[in-house]
Amino acid sequence: MKTQLHEFTLFRLQEVKGTWPSVAKGCGVPLRTLEKIARIEYPTPGVAHCQAIANFLGWNSPSVVKR
C-alpha cells in the first residue's frame, strides 16, 4: 500500500535521479537502500527511511501540497 509519504518519496526520487548519492548522504540512508526504494524493489519500505528521504527532498516544505 502506498501512502502519501511513499508516493512523494518515489516522485521526488525520480525528479532528482542522478543525484541519488548526494541525497543518500544528505539524509543518512544507505545509497543501496535509496536505490531499492526508488526502483520499487522494496514494495513496502520502512517508514523511517521514507521519512528521512522525504524530509530531505522537501516533504516538510510549506510549498508542498498534501492531499
Order of alpha helices (4+ residues) and beta strands (2+ residues): alpha-alpha-alpha-alpha
